[in-house]
């Protein structure tokens, strides 16, 4: 008789954290407090209780009561200026509140390392000098879908070669034919961002749905982790549901929706901004900001 392996224990939310978060959420369960906090946050400066009463059309006593409750919990700071009370947002709540929501919803639990269930017939290898024609062909096939990139024409080979990190460009083959590619580029030449890269994955028409993207992304994130890249980021059109699912399978999480971020064929488009953080903070083992081999700076 065989038994299934026990599932790993799920890390539970600490009672003290649960109590703190519950107090925060209880405070914001009152709509007037939500409106007051929003009014202070968007003001961009300290505002008086008198200004808030006028903006929201409430009495000064009501305003003072709710402001005091927000201050007690820590969402706002209060400061006296002669006879006026100045209200300003506690900057810590801008990160603390999203963190609390992520913690309660399990978004901070360990995410997958990389995609699983890799296809046996897909071989991923480093992009070589003879692959550029296939890479540009697949790029054009991605452009044709209307949901892969803002580009409307395939960039020149030299432009791609200059932009892509030499050690982080891959092609996928089926039966010796190049059917997809993945690449990463540095987001900035500044040393502080040396471990941050923007990634792309393209799969040629006719082979989509066969696991080519999973195989490419598996190699991409594995190589990035090995090289010490601590952050991978990408932007995906919301309509590209397969692309979103693929990146989430590799541990990418959605940071936000960038509304009307760019025009595409004359139409404003949104993108979903995703990020993957490696498990530790080791520095890169190579000059990540290099644009091409032999050009270390």
Backbone bond lengths (Angstrom), bond angles and torsions (degrees), N, CA, C in turn:
res aa  C-N    CA-C-N  psi(-1)  N-CA   C-N-CA  omega(-1)  CA-C   N-CA-C  phi
1 X - - - 1.466 - - 1.519 108.66 -
2 X 1.323 116.98 131.30 1.458 121.18 179.88 1.511 109.62 -110.37
3 X 1.293 114.74 150.79 1.464 120.23 178.23 1.512 109.32 -122.77
4 X 1.294 116.38 148.25 1.457 120.93 178.13 1.519 109.33 -73.30
5 X 1.345 116.73 143.54 1.462 118.57 178.86 1.515 110.48 -62.39
6 X 1.314 114.88 144.20 1.466 119.45 -179.71 1.518 110.55 -66.07
7 X 1.306 115.99 141.35 1.467 120.20 177.65 1.521 109.26 -68.62
8 X 1.344 117.36 143.41 1.461 119.12 179.63 1.524 110.41 -61.51
9 X 1.323 117.17 145.22 1.460 119.15 -179.53 1.518 111.49 -62.39
10 X 1.312 116.10 141.15 1.455 121.72 178.91 1.527 108.93 -89.14
11 X 1.315 115.82 127.12 1.466 119.21 -179.91 1.522 109.55 -67.19
12 X 1.330 116.26 127.62 1.451 121.97 -176.07 1.536 110.73 -93.10
13 X 1.309 114.82 151.79 1.458 120.87 176.68 1.523 109.29 -69.41
14 X 1.324 117.00 131.08 1.458 121.33 -178.43 1.525 109.99 -63.25
15 X 1.342 117.96 139.63 1.469 120.67 -179.60 1.533 112.85 -55.15
16 X 1.319 117.12 -39.38 1.464 119.27 -179.43 1.522 111.23 -65.01
17 X 1.354 116.57 -40.39 1.462 119.69 177.72 1.521 110.51 -66.64
18 X 1.334 116.26 -41.00 1.462 119.64 179.46 1.524 110.42 -60.51
19 X 1.328 117.30 -40.88 1.460 121.12 179.49 1.524 111.07 -64.79
20 X 1.331 116.26 -42.64 1.467 120.08 178.92 1.517 111.35 -63.01
21 X 1.334 116.06 -48.46 1.461 119.85 -178.30 1.529 110.92 -63.86
22 X 1.320 117.30 -37.96 1.465 120.29 179.08 1.523 110.50 -61.89
23 X 1.335 116.51 -38.87 1.463 119.80 178.54 1.526 110.59 -64.74
24 X 1.339 116.24 -40.76 1.467 119.56 178.28 1.526 110.41 -62.16
25 X 1.344 116.34 -49.37 1.460 119.87 -177.17 1.528 111.01 -65.44
26 X 1.338 117.41 -35.87 1.467 120.45 178.91 1.520 110.16 -64.93
27 X 1.312 116.33 -39.13 1.466 119.57 178.42 1.522 110.72 -60.86
28 X 1.324 116.42 -41.50 1.461 120.77 -177.33 1.521 112.71 -85.13
29 X 1.332 117.99 4.36 1.459 120.45 176.14 1.523 111.48 -74.21
30 X 1.330 117.15 -10.35 1.466 122.33 177.40 1.531 108.59 -94.96
31 X 1.340 118.83 116.00 1.465 121.32 -175.96 1.525 113.89 -55.71
32 X 1.343 118.42 -35.65 1.455 119.60 -178.94 1.526 111.02 -64.94
33 X 1.324 116.69 -34.65 1.468 118.54 178.47 1.530 110.44 -68.75
34 X 1.310 116.35 -36.58 1.464 119.56 176.62 1.525 109.90 -62.62
35 X 1.328 116.91 -43.14 1.461 120.76 179.09 1.530 111.26 -64.94
36 X 1.321 116.54 -41.11 1.462 120.19 179.03 1.526 111.28 -65.10
37 X 1.317 116.63 -45.42 1.461 119.79 179.67 1.525 110.54 -61.55
38 X 1.312 116.43 -41.14 1.463 120.23 178.18 1.521 111.03 -63.50
39 X 1.317 116.72 -43.50 1.466 120.39 -179.18 1.526 111.26 -61.62
40 X 1.320 116.90 -40.64 1.463 120.02 178.45 1.526 110.63 -69.24
41 X 1.333 116.32 -41.10 1.461 120.48 -176.69 1.524 111.98 -64.07
42 X 1.335 116.70 -42.12 1.467 118.73 -176.52 1.521 112.56 -81.28
43 X 1.334 117.59 -12.04 1.466 119.55 179.47 1.522 111.50 -66.94
44 X 1.328 116.79 -31.78 1.456 119.98 179.40 1.517 114.06 74.44
45 X 1.342 116.94 12.02 1.467 122.38 -179.47 1.516 107.58 -160.82
46 X 1.324 115.94 170.85 1.469 119.25 173.89 1.526 109.29 -71.27
47 X 1.329 117.20 136.48 1.458 121.53 179.98 1.528 108.56 -123.55
48 X 1.293 115.58 154.24 1.463 120.02 -179.05 1.525 110.25 -86.00
49 X 1.318 114.60 158.15 1.465 119.87 175.62 1.521 109.56 -60.12
50 X 1.339 116.49 -36.58 1.465 119.66 178.25 1.519 112.23 -60.35
51 X 1.344 117.04 -42.25 1.472 120.02 178.31 1.525 110.64 -62.84
52 X 1.320 116.20 -40.62 1.458 119.55 -178.46 1.525 111.75 -66.53
53 X 1.316 117.00 -37.79 1.465 119.38 179.06 1.526 110.51 -63.41
54 X 1.339 116.19 -39.15 1.471 119.76 179.33 1.523 111.20 -69.04
55 X 1.343 116.65 -43.56 1.461 119.61 -178.32 1.519 112.13 -62.03
56 X 1.335 117.05 -40.76 1.460 120.82 -172.94 1.521 113.57 -99.40
57 X 1.326 116.85 -4.57 1.461 119.72 176.77 1.502 113.41 66.41
58 X 1.317 117.84 41.69 1.463 122.00 179.99 1.524 109.12 -124.63
59 X 1.327 116.58 166.52 1.459 119.78 179.86 1.528 110.05 -74.86
60 X 1.321 114.68 159.18 1.464 118.79 179.94 1.532 111.20 -65.58
61 X 1.325 117.27 -35.46 1.466 119.24 179.64 1.524 111.19 -66.05
62 X 1.346 116.56 -41.48 1.461 119.93 177.63 1.520 110.75 -63.62
63 X 1.329 115.69 -44.80 1.459 120.56 179.98 1.532 110.42 -60.93
64 X 1.314 116.84 -47.30 1.461 121.02 -178.52 1.518 111.63 -61.37
65 X 1.335 116.36 -39.41 1.466 120.42 179.67 1.527 110.85 -61.07
66 X 1.348 116.87 -48.94 1.464 120.11 -177.03 1.525 111.86 -71.45
67 X 1.321 116.97 -36.82 1.467 120.20 177.89 1.526 109.86 -62.90
68 X 1.338 116.58 -40.92 1.452 120.20 178.99 1.530 110.54 -62.64
69 X 1.325 116.84 -40.21 1.464 119.84 178.60 1.525 110.40 -64.46
70 X 1.341 118.34 -42.52 1.464 121.82 176.89 1.523 111.20 -61.09
71 X 1.329 115.96 -37.59 1.465 120.33 179.19 1.525 111.15 -70.20
72 X 1.331 117.24 -39.61 1.457 120.87 -179.75 1.531 111.09 -60.58
73 X 1.330 116.66 -39.67 1.457 120.94 -179.48 1.524 111.48 -77.74
74 X 1.336 116.13 -26.41 1.456 119.51 176.78 1.510 115.75 110.85
75 X 1.330 117.94 8.63 1.456 119.82 179.68 1.527 112.19 -74.93
76 X 1.320 117.36 -30.14 1.463 120.48 -179.06 1.525 109.70 -132.24
77 X 1.337 114.71 159.58 1.458 122.50 172.15 1.531 108.56 -108.72
78 X 1.322 116.33 144.23 1.460 121.76 177.68 1.527 109.12 -115.57
79 X 1.331 114.79 141.96 1.465 119.67 178.77 1.525 108.76 -145.18
80 X 1.315 115.77 134.52 1.459 120.72 179.10 1.531 110.55 -84.30
81 X 1.301 116.26 135.52 1.462 122.82 173.61 1.524 106.76 -130.48
82 X 1.352 114.19 92.75 1.475 121.20 -171.75 1.534 109.15 57.45
83 X 1.302 118.87 -113.02 1.471 119.32 -176.83 1.526 112.75 -95.09
84 X 1.323 117.18 -7.22 1.466 120.43 -176.47 1.532 110.76 -96.52
85 X 1.323 115.86 150.09 1.460 122.27 173.33 1.517 108.12 -105.72
86 X 1.345 116.05 120.12 1.461 121.68 179.66 1.526 109.45 -95.69
87 X 1.323 115.42 134.12 1.461 122.23 -177.18 1.531 108.62 -115.91
88 X 1.328 116.70 129.23 1.470 121.16 177.27 1.521 109.13 -136.63
89 X 1.328 116.37 154.45 1.463 121.28 -179.33 1.525 109.93 -73.25
90 X 1.321 115.84 139.27 1.457 121.31 170.72 1.528 107.30 -76.04
91 X 1.341 119.09 112.30 1.480 120.20 -176.31 1.516 113.37 -55.25
92 X 1.326 117.63 -27.89 1.462 120.26 -177.68 1.525 112.20 -64.87
93 X 1.343 117.15 -24.86 1.463 118.12 -177.44 1.521 111.10 -73.37
94 X 1.336 116.95 -18.28 1.467 120.13 179.54 1.525 111.22 -67.12
95 X 1.337 116.58 -26.63 1.461 120.26 175.31 1.522 111.40 -105.92
96 X 1.330 116.66 -33.10 1.459 119.82 -176.66 1.508 113.23 -64.81
97 X 1.322 117.52 -42.30 1.462 120.06 -177.17 1.531 111.52 -68.60
98 X 1.365 119.89 -47.32 1.467 118.28 174.81 1.535 112.66 -59.44
99 X 1.340 116.38 -36.73 1.464 119.46 178.40 1.529 110.31 -62.33
100 X 1.333 116.35 -42.09 1.459 120.06 -179.92 1.525 110.45 -62.46
101 X 1.324 117.01 -44.24 1.463 120.04 179.74 1.521 110.91 -62.66
102 X 1.351 116.94 -42.68 1.463 120.14 179.07 1.525 111.08 -64.21
103 X 1.334 116.21 -40.33 1.467 119.61 -179.12 1.527 111.07 -64.01
104 X 1.330 116.17 -45.64 1.467 120.17 -178.23 1.526 110.93 -65.41
105 X 1.336 117.05 -36.92 1.460 120.33 -177.39 1.528 112.86 -86.58
106 X 1.340 117.36 4.74 1.458 120.30 176.39 1.507 114.54 77.63
107 X 1.343 117.26 12.86 1.452 119.97 -178.23 1.520 112.59 -73.60
108 X 1.335 117.63 -15.80 1.458 120.83 -179.21 1.523 111.59 -94.46
109 X 1.310 117.03 1.65 1.467 119.81 176.49 1.527 108.93 -68.15
110 X 1.348 117.29 158.08 1.465 119.44 179.39 1.519 111.09 -54.76
111 X 1.327 115.98 133.32 1.457 121.42 178.97 1.522 109.23 -100.26
112 X 1.318 117.39 164.08 1.466 118.80 -178.11 1.523 111.63 -60.59
113 X 1.332 115.65 148.53 1.463 120.54 179.30 1.521 110.46 -72.29
114 X 1.293 116.07 -46.53 1.461 120.40 -176.11 1.522 108.64 -164.69
115 X 1.320 118.14 165.45 1.464 119.51 -176.81 1.521 111.76 -61.55
116 X 1.315 115.79 146.97 1.453 121.44 175.12 1.511 110.73 -107.37
117 X 1.325 116.33 -169.35 1.463 122.83 177.61 1.523 110.80 53.16
118 X 1.340 116.07 54.51 1.468 120.52 -176.99 1.524 110.54 -76.92
119 X 1.316 117.49 139.58 1.470 120.71 -179.13 1.523 111.35 -70.41
120 X 1.318 116.49 138.82 1.464 120.95 -177.16 1.522 112.44 -73.58
121 X 1.331 117.68 -22.27 1.464 119.42 -174.58 1.527 113.52 -94.61
122 X 1.349 117.69 4.75 1.462 121.01 -179.83 1.526 109.19 -106.17
123 X 1.317 116.10 124.67 1.461 122.64 178.08 1.518 108.34 -109.29
124 X 1.323 117.01 128.68 1.457 121.59 178.43 1.529 108.33 -111.41
125 X 1.317 116.39 131.22 1.463 122.23 -179.87 1.525 109.10 -143.00
126 X 1.320 115.74 170.47 1.459 120.65 178.51 1.526 110.84 -65.90
127 X 1.327 115.99 142.62 1.456 120.99 176.90 1.522 109.37 -66.24
128 X 1.337 116.58 129.96 1.463 121.67 179.99 1.517 112.14 -110.66
129 X 1.337 117.24 169.80 1.471 121.28 -178.53 1.525 113.35 -56.19
130 X 1.339 117.27 -30.43 1.454 119.45 -178.19 1.516 114.96 -84.26
131 X 1.334 117.44 3.70 1.470 120.68 -175.21 1.528 113.81 -96.88
132 X 1.329 117.40 -6.21 1.462 118.64 -169.68 1.527 113.64 -63.80
133 X 1.309 117.22 -36.37 1.474 118.93 179.25 1.522 110.75 -63.06
134 X 1.334 116.56 -41.77 1.463 119.79 178.51 1.526 110.92 -68.16
135 X 1.316 116.77 -40.35 1.464 120.33 179.42 1.521 110.23 -60.84
136 X 1.323 117.52 -44.83 1.464 120.27 -179.11 1.534 110.88 -69.63
137 X 1.328 117.31 -32.08 1.472 120.12 175.14 1.519 110.32 -63.81
138 X 1.322 117.18 -46.19 1.465 121.12 -179.33 1.524 110.26 -67.29
139 X 1.326 116.98 -36.03 1.464 120.50 175.36 1.527 109.75 -58.55
140 X 1.335 116.76 -44.83 1.465 121.08 179.09 1.524 111.19 -62.87
141 X 1.326 117.32 -37.25 1.462 120.41 177.95 1.521 110.95 -66.94
142 X 1.331 117.05 -33.48 1.453 120.30 174.47 1.519 111.88 -67.18
143 X 1.321 116.79 -44.27 1.462 121.07 177.57 1.531 110.24 -57.34
144 X 1.320 116.28 -39.14 1.472 120.95 -176.62 1.522 112.82 -64.26
145 X 1.331 117.97 -23.00 1.470 119.41 179.23 1.521 111.80 -71.55
146 X 1.327 116.85 -24.42 1.458 120.80 -177.52 1.509 114.53 81.60
147 X 1.343 117.75 -3.06 1.463 120.52 -176.13 1.528 113.06 -130.61
148 X 1.331 117.17 20.07 1.459 119.72 -177.69 1.520 113.32 -106.08
149 X 1.328 117.87 -30.37 1.460 120.92 -172.03 1.521 110.13 -163.27
150 X 1.330 115.42 158.69 1.459 120.16 172.06 1.532 111.41 -76.67
151 X 1.329 116.98 -17.13 1.468 119.58 179.63 1.525 109.87 -61.56
152 X 1.319 115.39 142.77 1.465 120.57 175.47 1.519 111.76 -111.80
153 X 1.326 116.73 -5.66 1.463 122.48 175.87 1.525 107.71 -142.92
154 X 1.314 116.14 149.18 1.468 120.22 -178.37 1.524 109.82 -69.68
155 X 1.331 118.03 126.37 1.462 119.83 177.14 1.527 111.40 -61.01
156 X 1.317 115.89 153.93 1.454 121.02 178.20 1.522 110.41 -64.42
157 X 1.318 116.26 154.66 1.468 120.38 179.57 1.522 110.89 -56.25
158 X 1.326 117.43 -45.49 1.464 120.02 -177.74 1.527 111.31 -61.49
159 X 1.333 116.59 -36.56 1.467 119.77 -179.87 1.532 109.96 -65.37
160 X 1.322 116.84 -42.96 1.461 120.40 178.64 1.530 110.75 -67.55
161 X 1.313 116.43 -41.93 1.464 120.99 -179.58 1.526 111.06 -62.46
162 X 1.327 116.65 -38.49 1.460 120.63 178.67 1.525 111.72 -69.52
163 X 1.336 116.54 -35.14 1.463 120.23 -172.71 1.527 112.88 -82.90
164 X 1.318 118.37 -36.42 1.453 121.71 -171.72 1.527 111.48 -82.34
165 X 1.321 115.83 137.72 1.458 121.07 177.74 1.531 109.58 -66.19
166 X 1.337 117.71 130.21 1.470 120.08 -173.62 1.519 114.71 -56.93
167 X 1.321 118.06 -37.37 1.460 120.58 -176.07 1.520 113.13 -89.82
168 X 1.338 117.26 7.20 1.469 120.05 -174.68 1.527 110.49 -135.00
169 X 1.321 115.57 50.70 1.470 121.95 175.90 1.523 107.49 -136.24
170 X 1.338 115.97 128.21 1.452 121.53 -170.62 1.528 110.58 -136.26
171 X 1.332 115.69 152.86 1.465 120.78 171.70 1.524 108.12 -126.14
172 X 1.328 115.12 151.33 1.466 121.91 176.19 1.518 108.80 -111.32
173 X 1.328 116.11 139.55 1.457 122.33 179.34 1.526 110.86 -122.72
174 X 1.331 114.83 145.57 1.461 122.34 166.85 1.521 106.21 -126.49
175 X 1.313 115.97 121.23 1.471 121.66 -178.07 1.525 111.31 53.75
176 X 1.319 116.51 38.76 1.460 120.85 176.00 1.513 115.22 82.04
177 X 1.332 118.19 0.38 1.466 121.41 -179.60 1.516 109.34 -105.51
178 X 1.349 117.03 131.92 1.457 121.55 179.49 1.523 109.06 -71.13
179 X 1.349 115.71 124.11 1.470 120.14 -174.71 1.529 112.46 -124.88
180 X 1.324 117.40 0.72 1.461 119.70 178.98 1.510 110.35 -174.29
181 X 1.325 115.68 165.97 1.460 119.67 176.63 1.523 109.66 -150.24
182 X 1.325 114.89 159.41 1.468 122.58 174.59 1.515 107.40 -138.82
183 X 1.317 116.25 145.76 1.459 120.60 -178.83 1.520 109.32 -151.41
184 X 1.317 115.00 160.14 1.462 121.40 177.37 1.518 108.89 -134.15
185 X 1.313 114.75 146.82 1.465 120.37 176.94 1.521 108.84 -131.19
186 X 1.327 116.01 149.55 1.458 120.44 177.45 1.522 109.19 -67.01
187 X 1.322 117.42 142.15 1.458 120.27 179.48 1.524 111.69 -83.92
188 X 1.335 116.75 -18.75 1.458 120.37 -176.98 1.522 108.98 -162.56
189 X 1.352 117.77 148.13 1.470 119.96 174.75 1.527 112.78 -80.79
190 X 1.321 118.07 -5.73 1.467 120.65 -178.09 1.527 110.30 -69.68
191 X 1.326 118.29 135.62 1.467 121.26 -176.93 1.520 113.75 -56.21
192 X 1.338 117.69 -33.12 1.464 119.53 -176.90 1.533 111.76 -63.07
193 X 1.354 116.80 -23.60 1.457 120.74 179.56 1.528 112.00 -103.91
194 X 1.338 116.75 22.97 1.461 120.33 -174.23 1.515 113.24 -60.98
195 X 1.320 117.45 -25.47 1.459 120.12 -178.45 1.507 114.28 -103.07
196 X 1.332 117.36 18.88 1.463 121.65 -178.27 1.524 108.86 -114.70
197 X 1.326 116.95 126.18 1.463 121.20 -178.00 1.520 110.79 -135.20
198 X 1.319 115.36 149.10 1.463 122.30 175.71 1.520 108.57 -100.05
199 X 1.305 117.01 131.14 1.466 121.03 -172.79 1.524 112.20 -111.22
200 X 1.329 114.45 156.40 1.465 122.24 175.63 1.519 108.63 -140.53
201 X 1.324 116.01 143.33 1.467 122.36 175.55 1.523 107.87 -135.02
202 X 1.330 117.01 126.87 1.461 122.28 178.96 1.518 109.42 -127.20
203 X 1.334 116.17 136.27 1.456 122.31 177.63 1.523 107.92 -122.37
204 X 1.323 116.28 132.52 1.458 120.88 -177.76 1.512 113.30 -68.98
205 X 1.326 115.01 155.55 1.457 119.30 178.55 1.526 109.62 -66.48
206 X 1.305 115.84 149.12 1.456 120.42 179.90 1.505 114.08 92.98
207 X 1.346 117.42 -17.11 1.478 119.56 179.37 1.518 111.18 -125.04
208 X 1.323 117.45 7.51 1.463 119.47 179.25 1.522 109.37 -69.22
209 X 1.338 114.95 143.38 1.452 120.46 -177.37 1.517 113.99 88.44
210 X 1.351 117.06 4.25 1.466 120.59 -178.72 1.529 112.32 -105.12
211 X 1.323 117.21 8.04 1.456 119.60 177.42 1.509 115.18 91.22
212 X 1.340 116.99 7.82 1.467 120.06 179.85 1.525 110.40 -62.93
213 X 1.330 116.65 -43.88 1.456 120.23 179.03 1.515 112.22 -61.90
214 X 1.344 117.39 -40.02 1.463 120.62 178.73 1.526 110.93 -62.47
215 X 1.327 115.75 -43.53 1.463 119.60 -179.68 1.525 111.33 -64.08
216 X 1.319 117.07 -41.76 1.459 120.86 179.79 1.520 111.21 -66.68
217 X 1.328 116.66 -45.77 1.463 119.39 -177.27 1.524 110.78 -68.47
218 X 1.335 117.06 -34.16 1.465 120.47 175.70 1.521 110.33 -58.29
219 X 1.336 116.81 -48.67 1.457 120.02 -179.95 1.527 110.77 -66.00
220 X 1.325 116.34 -39.16 1.458 119.91 -177.40 1.532 112.19 -63.12
221 X 1.329 117.30 -48.35 1.465 118.97 -177.19 1.523 110.96 -73.42
222 X 1.334 117.25 -32.73 1.453 119.80 178.12 1.531 110.27 -64.97
223 X 1.338 116.85 -43.22 1.459 120.56 178.78 1.526 111.08 -67.73
224 X 1.333 116.57 -38.26 1.464 120.09 179.28 1.523 110.54 -63.89
225 X 1.331 117.24 -43.46 1.462 120.74 177.75 1.527 110.77 -61.80
226 X 1.334 116.05 -42.50 1.448 119.67 -178.96 1.512 113.20 -66.27
227 X 1.329 116.75 -29.88 1.457 121.25 -179.09 1.520 112.55 -87.83
228 X 1.321 116.88 -5.11 1.456 119.83 178.13 1.511 114.83 88.36
229 X 1.339 118.24 11.87 1.463 118.68 173.22 1.522 107.72 -66.56
230 X 1.322 117.17 121.85 1.469 118.13 -175.10 1.521 113.24 -94.27
231 X 1.318 117.94 -13.36 1.466 120.34 178.62 1.521 109.85 -141.76
232 X 1.321 115.70 128.29 1.464 121.89 169.24 1.521 106.72 -114.82
233 X 1.313 116.27 137.43 1.464 119.64 179.42 1.522 109.53 -135.51
234 X 1.317 114.69 155.45 1.450 119.66 178.84 1.517 108.95 -156.30
235 X 1.324 116.22 160.21 1.461 122.68 175.51 1.522 108.31 -122.40
236 X 1.335 116.05 133.03 1.456 121.44 -175.93 1.523 108.54 -131.05
237 X 1.325 116.50 136.26 1.465 119.25 174.82 1.530 109.18 -62.22
238 X 1.343 118.73 138.76 1.471 120.46 179.49 1.526 113.08 -56.89
239 X 1.339 116.12 -29.48 1.464 119.88 -179.08 1.533 112.18 -70.06
240 X 1.323 116.79 -18.69 1.466 121.14 -178.17 1.532 109.19 -85.86
241 X 1.326 116.20 72.42 1.458 120.84 -174.91 1.526 111.85 -63.30
242 X 1.327 116.94 -36.90 1.460 119.72 179.29 1.522 110.90 -64.32
243 X 1.331 116.62 -40.02 1.459 120.19 178.82 1.520 112.03 -65.24
244 X 1.321 116.83 -39.65 1.462 120.38 177.87 1.527 110.88 -64.21
245 X 1.325 116.74 -45.81 1.468 120.19 179.85 1.522 110.88 -63.26
246 X 1.321 116.77 -39.44 1.463 120.72 179.52 1.522 110.95 -59.97
247 X 1.330 117.12 -48.35 1.460 119.75 -177.11 1.532 111.56 -68.70
248 X 1.311 117.55 -35.09 1.469 118.81 177.61 1.522 111.25 -66.43
249 X 1.325 117.19 -29.32 1.457 120.05 177.52 1.519 111.85 -69.07
250 X 1.338 116.86 -15.98 1.465 121.56 179.49 1.521 112.02 -102.43
251 X 1.323 117.15 12.91 1.451 120.04 177.04 1.512 114.89 90.78
252 X 1.329 118.08 5.47 1.461 120.14 174.08 1.529 108.62 -71.71
253 X 1.320 117.02 142.85 1.458 120.98 174.90 1.522 108.69 -122.56
254 X 1.302 115.54 150.81 1.457 121.10 -179.82 1.522 109.82 -77.00
255 X 1.323 116.23 123.53 1.462 121.11 175.70 1.519 111.41 -91.76
256 X 1.309 116.86 -27.78 1.456 118.15 179.09 1.515 112.20 169.63
257 X 1.321 114.44 169.84 1.462 122.41 175.09 1.520 108.07 -101.61
258 X 1.314 116.81 121.07 1.471 121.37 179.19 1.529 107.16 -93.05
259 X 1.319 115.69 99.19 1.456 121.09 -173.61 1.531 110.93 -75.97
260 X 1.333 115.46 135.99 1.462 122.06 175.47 1.532 110.61 48.69
261 X 1.327 116.18 49.00 1.461 121.01 -175.09 1.522 112.12 -79.48
262 X 1.342 117.09 -23.68 1.456 119.29 -179.89 1.520 110.95 -163.33
263 X 1.336 115.46 160.05 1.463 120.99 178.86 1.522 109.44 -97.57
264 X 1.318 114.86 137.25 1.456 122.25 -177.50 1.518 107.42 -133.11
265 X 1.321 116.13 112.55 1.467 120.99 -174.58 1.527 111.07 54.31
266 X 1.332 115.37 39.45 1.453 120.88 176.24 1.509 115.51 82.47
267 X 1.336 117.37 2.24 1.467 121.51 -177.56 1.522 109.04 -117.15
268 X 1.336 116.96 134.76 1.454 120.92 175.94 1.519 109.46 -67.73
269 X 1.347 116.61 133.31 1.458 121.11 -179.75 1.528 110.23 -122.83
270 X 1.340 115.33 148.02 1.459 122.38 172.64 1.530 108.79 -94.48
271 X 1.316 116.01 157.85 1.464 120.43 169.70 1.527 109.12 -134.32
272 X 1.328 115.28 148.94 1.460 121.76 172.80 1.528 106.94 -92.92
273 X 1.330 116.68 124.95 1.455 121.92 -178.11 1.526 108.58 -97.43
274 X 1.338 116.05 120.15 1.457 121.98 -176.78 1.523 110.64 -119.98
275 X 1.329 115.07 152.66 1.463 120.80 -178.28 1.524 109.88 -142.17
276 X 1.317 114.97 142.79 1.461 121.84 173.60 1.517 108.73 -122.47
277 X 1.330 117.43 125.75 1.465 122.48 178.02 1.516 109.25 -107.32
278 X 1.325 116.10 133.49 1.454 119.23 177.09 1.524 109.95 -71.89
279 X 1.315 116.74 167.13 1.457 121.17 -170.90 1.518 113.37 -74.51
280 X 1.350 117.97 -22.61 1.463 119.79 179.97 1.516 108.94 -134.64
281 X 1.326 116.14 178.47 1.463 121.04 -172.14 1.525 112.96 -111.85
282 X 1.338 117.16 28.25 1.459 118.23 177.53 1.521 110.56 -61.35
283 X 1.324 115.78 143.06 1.462 120.52 -179.92 1.524 109.93 -74.20
284 X 1.342 117.63 158.60 1.459 120.35 178.36 1.519 111.23 -59.93
285 X 1.332 115.90 151.74 1.454 120.95 177.45 1.527 111.81 -97.49
286 X 1.327 116.76 4.39 1.454 121.31 -179.96 1.517 108.35 -139.75
287 X 1.347 118.97 162.28 1.465 121.18 177.35 1.516 110.50 -73.81
288 X 1.322 116.37 86.15 1.468 121.47 -170.61 1.517 112.36 -60.24
289 X 1.310 118.77 -30.74 1.450 120.46 -176.69 1.520 113.04 -75.05
290 X 1.355 118.27 -4.87 1.457 120.13 176.80 1.526 109.80 -60.14
291 X 1.307 116.94 143.12 1.447 120.05 179.46 1.525 111.96 -93.24
292 X 1.343 118.40 -31.30 1.448 120.11 178.64 1.520 108.80 -151.00
293 X 1.326 116.35 160.08 1.448 120.70 -175.82 1.526 110.13 -57.41
294 X 1.348 115.41 137.84 1.449 120.06 177.06 1.511 113.84 84.81
295 X 1.340 118.29 5.24 1.466 120.43 -177.34 1.511 111.23 -116.94
296 X 1.339 116.11 36.28 1.461 119.49 -178.16 1.513 111.19 -58.87
297 X 1.345 114.95 137.89 1.471 120.51 179.17 1.524 108.50 -128.44
